[in-house]
Amino acid sequence: MDYNKNIFTRYVGFKLFFFNLIYFSLLLILLTPSEITREILTTSSVVFISICGIYLYLFANLNAKLNIPNAITNCRLVINIFLLIVVTNMDMYGNILILSLITISLVLDGLDGYLSRYLGQITRFGRLFDQEVDNFLILILVVSLIHNFSFSTYILLIPFYRYIFIFLMQSNIISNQDLPESFFRKAICVVTILGLVIANLYHNVESTEGFLYIIMMAISYSFFIDILYLYRRKNA
């Protein structure tokens, strides 16, 4: 498939959807260790169509360019959708598969960022798409902790902070300008993902939940610093 078409069109959208469907189906068939049940197949289809549809809608409405970095991010999206199926059906899958999928997703995350800079294909949509797929991975890890290991629903704040942030921008409460580059913000994102992975692997360790609350405090601090910065920019 040629991802270097300039503008996302309906025809390109259908091609991308069917490519993603084949890719997702192969992951489902090849990596499911036992016979696929009708329930899992039905659930997987609904989840895939819903999530993939939302992202294709974003493509269509933001005049996205299907360049190489965005193609890699798209592959991460499909992996993450399959990962959501995996963590909600833990009796059929093991920790090794989950860890492998997360590792591949994170490696591809680094690769698409590198290629976007190396090829000079940095776009506003590309940044948005990358951030949304990152946050989707965080949401999956949080859902796993709540669904599989009965963690408190308060940890849903971790992925939903981003959407609170976007709501404040859309409501014109804070400035919609881009935030300056911040090593602290990037470090918090990396620590959050790693912390959630560790919590999923070592959920039976008593200190794990306390560790997550420390992460939440760090995210909250970063969130409020950014909100304050953009609020001041708007009212300067």
SULBELDA-V309949 format. One record per residue. N is the residue number from 1. RES is the residue in one small letter. PHI is phi in whole degrees, -180 to 180 (999 if undefined). PSI is psi in degrees with one decimal (999 if undefined). BURIAL is b if it has 9 or more other ideal C-beta (glycine too) atoms within 8 Angstrom, else e. Layout:
BEGIN
[[N	RES	PHI	PSI	BURIAL] [N	RES	PHI	PSI	BURIAL]]
END
This chain:
BEGIN
[[1	m	999	136.7	e] [2	d	-89	106.5	e] [3	y	-88	3.6	b] [4	n	-97	13.2	e] [5	k	-60	143.9	b] [6	n	-69	-50.4	e] [7	i	-120	141.0	e] [8	f	-73	123.1	b] [9	t	-120	171.3	e] [10	r	-60	-40.5	e] [11	y	-63	-45.4	e] [12	v	-63	-35.9	b] [13	g	-62	-43.2	b] [14	f	-64	-41.5	e] [15	k	-61	-44.1	b] [16	l	-65	-40.0	b] [17	f	-62	-47.1	b] [18	f	-69	-33.8	e] [19	f	-61	-46.6	b] [20	n	-64	-38.2	b] [21	l	-63	-43.7	b] [22	i	-65	-44.4	e] [23	y	-59	-47.8	b] [24	f	-64	-42.3	b] [25	s	-63	-39.0	e] [26	l	-65	-43.1	e] [27	l	-60	-44.5	b] [28	l	-64	-45.1	b] [29	i	-73	-44.6	e] [30	l	-76	-29.7	e] [31	l	-105	-3.4	b] [32	t	-84	116.8	b] [33	p	-70	-24.9	e] [34	s	-124	-176.9	e] [35	e	-59	133.2	e] [36	i	-72	122.9	e] [37	t	-80	157.9	e] [38	r	-61	-36.4	e] [39	e	-63	-46.8	e] [40	i	-65	-40.4	b] [41	l	-63	-43.6	b] [42	t	-65	-47.6	e] [43	t	-60	-44.2	b] [44	s	-61	-42.1	b] [45	s	-64	-44.7	e] [46	v	-65	-45.2	e] [47	v	-63	-46.0	b] [48	f	-61	-50.9	b] [49	i	-61	-41.1	e] [50	s	-65	-52.4	e] [51	i	-71	-44.9	b] [52	c	-63	-37.4	b] [53	g	-62	-40.6	e] [54	i	-62	-44.3	e] [55	y	-71	-34.7	b] [56	l	-68	-32.5	b] [57	y	-63	-41.7	e] [58	l	-61	-44.3	b] [59	f	-55	-50.1	b] [60	a	-67	-33.5	b] [61	n	-95	-4.4	e] [62	l	-117	18.1	e] [63	n	48	50.0	e] [64	a	-70	149.6	b] [65	k	-105	126.6	b] [66	l	-86	69.9	b] [67	n	-87	-177.8	b] [68	i	-63	-47.3	b] [69	p	-59	-40.4	b] [70	n	-67	-32.4	b] [71	a	-64	-40.5	b] [72	i	-67	-41.5	b] [73	t	-62	-37.2	b] [74	n	-62	-40.3	b] [75	c	-63	-39.3	b] [76	r	-62	-40.2	b] [77	l	-58	-46.1	b] [78	v	-65	-40.8	b] [79	i	-60	-42.6	b] [80	n	-67	-36.8	b] [81	i	-62	-44.0	b] [82	f	-64	-38.2	b] [83	l	-61	-36.9	b] [84	l	-62	-41.4	b] [85	i	-63	-40.3	b] [86	v	-63	-49.0	b] [87	v	-72	-19.8	b] [88	t	-93	1.9	b] [89	n	-136	55.9	b] [90	m	-62	-23.9	b] [91	d	-68	-18.0	e] [92	m	-101	-15.5	e] [93	y	-127	160.8	b] [94	g	-115	172.2	e] [95	n	-63	-31.3	e] [96	i	-64	-42.6	e] [97	l	-65	-43.7	b] [98	i	-60	-47.7	b] [99	l	-63	-38.2	b] [100	s	-65	-44.3	e] [101	l	-65	-41.1	b] [102	i	-64	-43.1	b] [103	t	-61	-45.7	e] [104	i	-62	-43.2	b] [105	s	-61	-42.6	b] [106	l	-71	-37.5	b] [107	v	-64	-44.3	e] [108	l	-65	-32.1	b] [109	d	-61	-45.6	b] [110	g	-66	-36.7	e] [111	l	-67	-43.4	b] [112	d	-67	-33.6	b] [113	g	-66	-42.7	b] [114	y	-64	-46.3	e] [115	l	-68	-35.0	b] [116	s	-62	-36.1	b] [117	r	-78	-42.7	e] [118	y	-66	-39.3	e] [119	l	-91	-2.5	b] [120	g	66	35.1	e] [121	q	-113	40.2	b] [122	i	-81	122.7	e] [123	t	-132	159.7	b] [124	r	-63	-41.3	e] [125	f	-63	-42.2	b] [126	g	-58	-42.2	b] [127	r	-64	-43.4	b] [128	l	-63	-46.8	b] [129	f	-60	-45.1	b] [130	d	-62	-44.0	b] [131	q	-66	-39.1	b] [132	e	-67	-40.8	b] [133	v	-68	-37.2	b] [134	d	-59	-46.9	b] [135	n	-68	-31.9	b] [136	f	-63	-40.7	b] [137	l	-62	-43.2	b] [138	i	-61	-42.8	b] [139	l	-61	-41.4	b] [140	i	-61	-44.7	b] [141	l	-65	-36.7	b] [142	v	-68	-44.6	b] [143	v	-58	-39.9	b] [144	s	-60	-44.3	b] [145	l	-64	-39.3	b] [146	i	-75	-45.5	b] [147	h	-72	-42.4	e] [148	n	-95	-30.3	b] [149	f	-126	12.5	b] [150	s	58	36.6	e] [151	f	-71	159.0	b] [152	s	-62	141.7	e] [153	t	-67	-10.6	e] [154	y	-59	-26.5	e] [155	i	-71	-7.4	b] [156	l	-63	-18.9	b] [157	l	-60	-28.9	b] [158	i	-59	-54.9	b] [159	p	-77	-26.4	b] [160	f	-82	-9.6	e] [161	y	-55	-40.1	b] [162	r	-59	-39.6	b] [163	y	-80	-26.3	e] [164	i	-64	-43.0	b] [165	f	-60	-47.8	b] [166	i	-64	-39.9	e] [167	f	-61	-41.7	e] [168	l	-64	-36.5	b] [169	m	-66	-48.2	b] [170	q	-65	-28.9	e] [171	s	-83	0.4	e] [172	n	64	25.2	e] [173	i	-80	-35.3	e] [174	i	-125	167.0	b] [175	s	-68	147.0	e] [176	n	-97	15.2	e] [177	q	-72	155.0	e] [178	d	-67	142.4	e] [179	l	-75	148.3	e] [180	p	-68	156.4	e] [181	e	-58	139.1	e] [182	s	-143	119.9	e] [183	f	-65	-36.9	e] [184	f	-62	-43.8	e] [185	r	-63	-43.4	b] [186	k	-65	-40.2	e] [187	a	-64	-39.7	e] [188	i	-62	-41.3	b] [189	c	-62	-46.4	b] [190	v	-64	-46.1	e] [191	v	-63	-37.3	b] [192	t	-61	-49.8	b] [193	i	-63	-45.8	b] [194	l	-63	-40.4	e] [195	g	-63	-39.6	b] [196	l	-69	-36.6	b] [197	v	-63	-47.4	b] [198	i	-61	-40.8	b] [199	a	-63	-36.6	b] [200	n	-69	-36.2	b] [201	l	-79	-33.2	e] [202	y	-122	47.3	e] [203	h	-66	-21.4	b] [204	n	-87	-0.9	e] [205	v	-85	128.1	e] [206	e	-58	-37.1	e] [207	s	-76	-8.1	e] [208	t	-62	-45.1	b] [209	e	-65	-38.3	b] [210	g	-63	-38.1	e] [211	f	-62	-39.7	b] [212	l	-65	-36.6	b] [213	y	-68	-32.5	e] [214	i	-64	-42.5	e] [215	i	-61	-42.3	b] [216	m	-62	-37.8	b] [217	m	-65	-40.7	e] [218	a	-65	-42.3	b] [219	i	-64	-42.6	b] [220	s	-60	-42.9	b] [221	y	-62	-47.6	e] [222	s	-62	-40.5	b] [223	f	-61	-49.2	b] [224	f	-69	-33.1	e] [225	i	-63	-44.3	e] [226	d	-67	-40.4	b] [227	i	-62	-44.9	b] [228	l	-63	-41.2	e] [229	y	-60	-47.7	b] [230	l	-73	-30.0	b] [231	y	-65	-42.6	b] [232	r	-66	-38.9	e] [233	r	-62	-40.3	b] [234	k	-68	-34.4	b] [235	n	-103	10.5	e] [236	a	-69	999	e]]
END
